[in-house]
Amino acid sequence: MSDVAHGITTGAVARRLGVSPTTVRSWDQRYGIGPAVRADGRHRRWSPADVAMLEEMCRLTASGVPPAEAARAVRTRRSSAEEPREALEGTARKEQTGKEPVGEEAAREEAVAGKGTGERGTGEDMPASVPAPPVRAGGSGLPLGDVRQECRGLARAAVRLDGPAMGRLLQDVLSQYGLVTAWEEVMAPTLHAVGRKWETSGDRYVEVEHLLSWHISTALRQATVTGSASVPGPPALLACVPGEQHTLPLEALAAGLAEQGLPTRMFGAAVPAEALDSAVRRSGPAAVVLWSQARSTAHHALARHVAGTAFGVRGARRTPLTLLAGPGWAGRPVGPGTVRPTSLREAIGAVSRLYAEPAGGAGA
């Protein structure tokens, strides 16, 4: 018989799904998500139906469903076609272990799902016979803490480098919760967890951070394009200070302002001082947002210059409200005409109020 008739190996299945062979084997051992038949009664051989079952398992866990719950859903669907075999396997497993999967098994499932102090992110690679160990810096889980289920789903997809799953999940949270909640409670916590993992694991997970950042940036930019400017008035200008490369928070702000229908101009990373000055004078913005991630990039002289830049006709000249966004501005105040928002919601509110003022505001 051909290899197709026999089914494919665990290694081939793992490559197709983008997970490790250990993960596939542990799903079989821990949750009963195994092949319908085994070559010679021992070696796993996965049929197309078995592979479809694992693909569904991956889809559910990537969307934030804990592995134990995902496995139960997959088994339920399969049991409609293979109920006698499923019942027989459940009985055999109980006879071998002498107990239902409670106690230590339940604790291990919670660890995999990222609950309590046993948070392990994707930790499915842990053998079923070993209790869940405490989190260590070099482990495979992400230090998420108490977060939304969608955040855990995004983290699992990121660690698996599952780009399509990340894209779908990000679109779902944006449409369901709106930009601010999606950023503050799903995107940012996952980015921070990946960053902490990178810092404590000897430069591992760099590829996870890059792929996650790219997908978050893509989702934010799509949201910015979708929200067309409907409020009249001069734009809000968004830029990173010279030498600053971190743009994602600014992209989130651009998407949040677009969600409000406010006009924006996004200039991105490391805008030279001369270029920023030219952009301010040419566009006459209602507000200028300067992002600085670290104190080493915070350009106080530039911020004062932007806040003092006046434009407009004689007798009605005005200056932009200058928002100093990001942790780099912490410390001494910059001067009049500047505000320092401490959250995305606060920054959106500060800019939005300019367009709501009946006189002297953005539309004056």
Protein Blocks (a to p, Z undefined) as FASTA:
>chain_A
ZZklnopafklmmmmnopafklmmmmmmmnopacfbdehhlaccddfklmmmmmmmmmmm
mnopafklmmmmmmmmmmmmmmmmmmmmmmmmmmmnopacehjlmmmmmmmnopajllgh
jmmmpcfkbccddddfklmbdcebjadfklmmmmmmmmnopaklmmmmmmmmmmmnomml
mmmmmmmmmmmmmmmmmmmnoopaklmmmmmmmmmmmmmmmmmmmmccfbgcdddddddd
ehiablklmmmmmmmmmmnopacddebjaiafklmmmmmmmnopabdcdddfbfklocfk
lmmmmmmpcgdjehiaccdddddedjklgccdfbehiacdfbfklmmmmmmmmmmpmghp
lkZZ
